[in-house]
Amino acid sequence: MRAAIPLVVAAAALGGCAATVPRPSLTDLTAQVERTERAFARTMRDRDFAGFTAFLSDEAVFLPAAGALRGKPAVAAAWRRYFDTPAAPFSWEPDRVQVLGSGTLAISMGPVRDPGGKLVGRFSSIWRLEAPGVWRIVFDHGCDVCTACAP
């Protein structure tokens, strides 16, 4: 029995170390989501379809005007055409990012521009933290430039 006491104390001490890992601050999480959105947008610029699909959650839902695209395969199939040309047909970047207090969901929003840089729309993307430090897009919606989409 006495020989087991040091093992129990050691196990408790190690368990305590694992529990003290600090959670990232909302500022850090917001920066993570902004970097993730920018990396996601870079896949379009770099014509990297495989990279694009890596950012999609298996449950992703994209909301084009024609109706919802549900699931990673459906989103990837619909977006494939945007990667088939030598030049990107549009670009985007975040100008607003917010993260829930729980640190598990975030929204990013920003302008969409044509190849010449003209503002043609705005997007909103919902990101979910699916693994430590791994944000994946679960919802996406874009709209043409109009009063309803103005920042």
Helices and strands as residue ranges (DSSP letters): H 4-19, H 26-45, H 49-54, E 56-62, E 69-70, H 72-79, G 80-83, E 91-92, E 96-99, E 105-113, E 119-131, E 134-144, G 147-149
